[in-house]
Structures are given as structure tokens and as C-alpha cells.
Amino acid sequence: MMKKFFLATIFLFSTTNFLFAQNGWDVLQTNTTLEFLDLQCYSTDTIFLFGEDGILLKSFDAGNNFTQLQNASASIYSAGCFKTPDTVFVANGGGNIVRSGNGGSNWGVTGGCTCMIYAICFSNQQYGLYGGLSGVFRTTNGGNSWSATALSPFFGPAKFIALNDSVFVAVYHSSFYKSTNSGQSFTSDSLPYNSNYSVSGLSFISDSVGFSSIADGKLFKTTNQGATWNLVADLGFSINDIVFIDEQNGFLVTGNLQKEIRRTSSGGLFWSSDYTTASTIKELNYDGHHVFASGQNGMALRKEIFPSTINQHRDVTGIKIFPNPTEGILFIKGLSGKEKIELYNSIGELMIASFNFKQNQLNISSLREGIYFLRITDAEKSSSFVFEKL
């Protein structure tokens, strides 16, 4: 009896660990039940977590171990940013910008206002911005002093991103803002959608290419630093936050309850469930090697992104598919016979997979009508196609 109990306990323990590691997501031990409101990645392996009651955690090993830093105040941190692993800026619920020059051991107030601050960001050692209910404020001397910009007091962005030393981008309600002079002035453009919902996510993978999401489920892409945006997909479910790794691979947090992470490998066309949790997920971020998520009850998650799992999506020269749309046969021209074929439906389910595909056509007559995603890969390259089954 004792032996059966022991074996059952081992099985239960092993099963529980497996369930926690959904699709490669690790549950990190933060040793707190406080809510995390922001997660910042300084570089690969170096991350900071900011949250309620002044909680501030730092890790130098990608979240395997956390150190709780001395509190700058007892109020809620609403944003965080840092220039180096030692020089850290955070904004708290009282509207103060506090700075540490020694990795969080000691803190001092370096600016702020009298209201909640939503976002803070530095583009280099000198230029930085923060925004909140009082508008946008700018520093040109590393945070020693701050002054109001022309956007104050009408603009309180939810997120800033520094694309390079001189270019900042931000979102506020239904508009996208950009500065090309280190935050001195901004231009604004409304995203091309008809909705009463606000922008819920912003993620750039380069100086030029980025994605934005609307809370009602629309996903947009720009290839010219936000000058124009094109609709990628209307997903039919609400979105809370997004992060893209490259033009094809990304993650999002579903809106409303915010308890599910979904993943795309089709540039945002199709999404599949990647992690579900009982706690609300507040933030996604990427450090170049891991995707992180954080939220309520001290929750911090990590997923390692191996190079082999990231499809580079370079064009496979000469490959074409036709006709599109098609009723039953999809012809594929230009294959060498060494490619792998993967066909996914609109919710990310794998419908067909074949290695060393040597035919010049694919019979899809048994599939339901709808939109499908075809991925063709060889040892070095890959290409993706979207087509409609009639």
C-alpha cells in the first residue's frame, strides 16, 4: 500500500510539473503574491519586475533567481525603465520619477508630477520621456531635470518605445504618435479602423517594422515606422498586449479576462492557444532569447525561444501556389522534393504535414471552406502562403 501511495505521489507530482510547463512555458518563482504591473528586459537574461506596494525584483539569469530591491516608495509602480543594469528609473503611483544609480540599492526622486504616470522610456543616456495624466515630459540630461513638451497636458501614452537615439513612438487611445527629434515634438496619425476601442499593444521588431493591436481584436502592421498601417487580421477576440519576435512569430494576451497567451507563426494571420492561467496576465516582453509574461498573484512566466523554432521566413526562390482560391487541388510549382509541407487552419491547428514532399500538388478537397496557411521549408529557407479553400 505504501509503495502504491509513493508511486501515485510521484506520478501526481510529475503530472503537475508537466501541466505547469504548458508548451514550454516555465513558471518562475518570485516569492510574492503581489501584482506585477510592468516587466522590462534590459538585455538577454537581465529583467526587472515592477508591481504593487513598491515591489521591485531583478534577475541576472533570465528569471531563475530574483533579488528583491529596496523599495523606493510604498506606492504602486506604474512603469519602469533603465539605461544600464545599474541606472534604473521607475514611476510610482504618487506621480514621482525615482532613480537608482547603483542597481536599486538606493533611490532618489528625480522628477514627476502629481498624478499617475503610465509610461517612461529612454532612447540613450541623456534623452528620456515619461507620460501620464499631466501629459508628456522630457529630459535631455539623463533625468536630472524634466520639462513639459508641447503635448502636455492633453496626452498620456500607455506605452513609449525608443526605436533609436532620436525616434520615439507611442500610442494613446486610437492614435499612433512619433517623434524624430528625441521627443521634442510629435506627429500623430489615427490607425485605420472604425471602432470606439483603444490601441492595446505596440511592438516593433526593427526601426521600421512594427505591429499594433486594437482592444477589439484588430491587428495592424507597418513597414515604414508608422507612416502607414495595414490591417493584418480581424481576429474576433479582444487583445490586451502583444509582442513580436520577427515578422512571422509573435505572442498576444487575450483581452477581458487576460488569462490566455496565444502564439502566431503566420505573421498574425492565425493564432493558437499557448498558455492559460488562473491569474490575470498584465505584460509581455522579449529579451532576444526568451518571452516573458507577468501579472497578478506574483505570476511570472518564461518561454525560451530556440533558433530552430523561429522560422526565418526567407523566400524559397521560384515556389508558387495556384489557383487561389481553390476548390480541391492546390498546385505547387518549384519544389525540389526535399521540402517539408505544413498546412494550418485559421485557428492554428496543423491539418497536413509531410516531409520530403515530392509531388506538385496538394489534395485539400476534404478540408472545410475557409482560409488556410501553408508553410514550405527546406534545410535553410522557408516561405509562407495564405490561400482560400472554396
N, C-alpha and C positions, 0 to 999 in steps of 0.2 A: 504493500500500500504506500509506504513512504517513497519507494522508488518511482511508482507511478506519479505521485504528487510532485516529486522532484523533476521528473521529465516533463510533466504538464506545465510546471512553472517555467522551465527553460523555454518550452515552446511558446508560451504566452509572452514571455519577455522578448524572445526573438521576433515574434509576430508584431509586438508593439513597436519595437525599433524599426521594423520594416515599414509599418504604417506611417511612422513619423517621417521617414525618408521618402516621401512621395516624389517619384520622377526625379530623384537626385537632389531634392531639397533637404538641407540639413537644418535642424532646429538648434540654434545657438543658445548657450547658457549665459544669460545676462544677470541672473541672481537678483531680479527685481520684478515686481508686478506693476510698476508704474508704466504709463503710456508713453511710447516714443512718438514724437511729432515730426522729427526730421532725421535723416540719415545722410551723411556726407562721406564721400570717398576721396581721400587726398591722392592716393596712388594705389597701385596693386598692393593689397594686404593691409593698408592703413585706413581705418574707418573710424568715424565718430558717430555716436548716437546721442540725440538730444531729446529731452522729454519733460513731463510734468514734474512739479515740485523741485525743479532745478537739476534733475538727474542728467548727468553728462558722462558717457562712457567712451573709452578709447581702446582700440585694439591695433597692435602692430603685426598680427598674424592672421589677418582675414577673419577675425571673429572667433578663433579657437579659444582665446583668452581675452577678457576685458578688464580694464582698470577703471575704477570709478574716480573721476577727477573731483577736486574740491569745488563745491558749489560756488558760483559767482553770486547767486541770489536764491531765494526760496521760491521765486515765481516760475511760471512756465516758460520754457524756451520755445519760441515760435519759429526760430530759424537758426541756422548755423552756417559758418563758412570759415575757411582758414587759408592762409597764404603759404604756410610751411607747417610741418608737423609740430612745431613749437609755437608759432604765432597763430592763435585761434581767436576768431570773433564769433560771438553769439548774440542773439537778440532775445530779450526776455519779455514776459507778459506785461511788465510795467513800462515798456517802451524804451528801455535803455540798451545801448550797444556796449557790451563789455568785452575786454580784450585781455588775453594772456600772452605773454612773451616767453613763457617757459613751459609750454605744453600743458597748461591747465593747473599748475601748482598755485599760482597767484593770479588775481584778476583785478582790473581797474576799469571804471566807466570811461568810455572814450567818445560818447555822443549819444544821441537818441532824441526822443520826443515824449509826449505824454499819452501815447496810445499804443495799441498793439502793432507790432512790426511783423510783416508777413514773410519778407524775403531779404537776404543780404548776399552780396556776391562781390568778389574782387577779380579783376582781369589781370593784374600784375601786382607788384609790391606796393604800388602807390595808389592806383585808381580802384575805387570801390563804390558800390551803391547799396542803399537799403531803401525799402519801400513799405508803407503801411497806410493807415487811415489818414495820416497827415501828409501823404504824398511821397515823393522820391527825393532822397538826399544823397549827396555825392561828396567823396573825399578825394583829394589829389595828393595827399601826404601820408598815405599808409594808415589812415584812421585817426590821426592826431586831431583833426578838426573836420566838421561836416557842414555843408551848406545846402539850402533848398535849391532844387532845379526848377525849370520852367513848368514842369508837370505838377508841382505841388500847388494847391492841396487836393487836386482832383483825381489822383492816380495812386492806387495802392496795389501793385502787382502781386500775384500769387507766386510767381517764380521768375528769377533772373537767371540767365545763362551767359557767361562770357565766352564768345566764340574765338576771340583772340585779344590782343592787348587793347585794341581800340573799339571793338564791336561788342555791344551788349544786346541781347534780345530778351523780351519779356512778354507776358500775357496778362490781360486784365479784362474780365467779363468776356465779351465776344471779339476783342481786338488783339492784334499782334503788334508789338512795338519794337522798334530797332533804333539803336544809336550807333553811329560810325565814328564818333569823336569822344570815346571814353565816357559816355554818359552825360556830356554837356547838353545835348539836345536829342530829341527822339522824333521819329516819324511813326505814324500809326496807320494800319490798314485793317479793315474788318475781314475776318475769314469768310469765304464764300459759302455761307449756309444760311438758311432761314429757320431760325429757332430762337426760343427765349432762353436756351441753356448757355452756360458759360464754358469757356475753354477749361478743360480739366487736366490736361497733360501737355508737356512740351519736352521734346528730346531731339538733340542734334548729334549726328554721328561724325560731322565734319564742319568746316566753316560754312559750307554751302547747303548741305543736305540735312533736312530735319523733318520731324513728324509732330503733328499736334492733334489732340483729341478733343471732342466736344462731349459734354456730360451725357448727351442723349444717344451717343454711340457712333458718331461720325468721326472718321479718321482721315486726316489730310497729310499731304507730303509736299515739301518744297525742295527744289534743287538749285535755287538761286538766292539763298539766305533770307527767304521770306518775302521776296518781292512778289511772287505769285504762289498760290497754293492750289493743288489739285486733289479732288476727292478720291481717296483710295477705296473706302468701303463705308457703307452704312450698315453697321453690324447688328442693329436691332436690340442691343442691350446697352445699359449705361456704362460709362467708363469713368474711373476715378483718377488713375495715374498711368503713365506709360514710360517705358524705357526701351530704346532700340540699340542693338549691338552693331548691326550693319544694316544695309538696305533691305535685307530679307528677314532677319531674325530680330524679334522683339518680344516684350512681355507687357501685359497690362493688368491692372486691378479692376475687376468689375465694380460698378457703382452701387449706390444704395447701401446694401449691407457690407460691401467691401470685404468679402470673406473668400474670394477666389482669385487666383492668379491664372491667366491664360497666356498661351505662347503661340507665336506665329513663326513660320519659316517660309512664308509666301509673300513677304513684304506688306503684311497687314490685311491681305485678302481673306484669309481663313485663320481661325483661332481654335485651339483645343485647350481643354482644362489641364492645368499643370500642377496646381496645388490648391487645396481647400483647407480652411481652418475655422475654428470656432470664434476666433478673435478678429476684430476689425484691422485690416491692413491699411496703413496710412501712407507709406512711402516706398518707392522703388528706386534703386540706384545701381550703377555698374562701375566696377573699378578696373576694367580691362581684362579681368580673368574670372570674376565672379559677379553674379547678380544677387543683390541683397534686397530684402524686404523687412519692414519693421512696422510695429503698430501697438495695439492695446495689450495690456497684461504682460508687459516686458517682452513681447514677442520680437524675435529677430531671426530671420531665415537667410540661408545662403545656398546658392546653386553654382557649382563650378562649371564653367563653360570650357570644355576641351576644344582645341583647334579642330579636331576631327568631327565635332558635332556642329561646327559653324560652316555652313555651305557658302563658299565664296561667290557663287553665282556669276562666274565669268561666262561669257557666251561660248557655247560649243559651236565652232565655226561651221556654217553650212547646214545646220539642222533646222528643218522646218516642219510644221504640222499643218494638215489641211484635210478636209474642209473644216471651217469653224464659223458657225455651229455645224454639228453633225448629228445624224440620227443613229448611227450604229458602228461605223468603221472610221477610225481616225488614222490617217496615213502619216507616217513619219519618214522624212527624207533626210539622208546624210549620216546615218548611223554606221559605225564601224563593226558592230557586233560585240563590242566589249563594254557597252554601257549598261548601267542599272536604270531601270524604269520604275518610277513610283507614281501612283495616281491617288490623289486625296479628294474627298468630297468637300462640301462647303463648310463643314464643321470640323475639318481636320482629321477625319478618320481615313486610315490607309485602306484603299479598296483593291489595288493591284500592285504587286511588287514582283519584279523579275530581274535576275542577274544575267549578264552577257546576252542581252536581248538582240537576237539576230533577225527578227522579222522587220518588215517595213510597214506594218500596220498593227493596230490595236483594236480588238473587237470589244466595244463597250455597249453592245445592244442590250445587255441585261441590266445596265445601270438605269437608275431613275433619271427623269429630266432634271436639269439643273446645271449649276456652274461647278467645274472641276479644275483641279490644279495638277499639272503634270511636271514632274522633275526628272531630268535626264542627267546622269553623272557618269564620268569615267574616272580614271585614276588621278587626273589633275584638274579637270574642269567640270563645270556644271551649267545647266541652263534650265529656265523655268517657263512654262506656258500656261495660260488660262484659256479654257475653251468651254463652250456650252453644249450640253447634250440635249437634243430635242426629243 
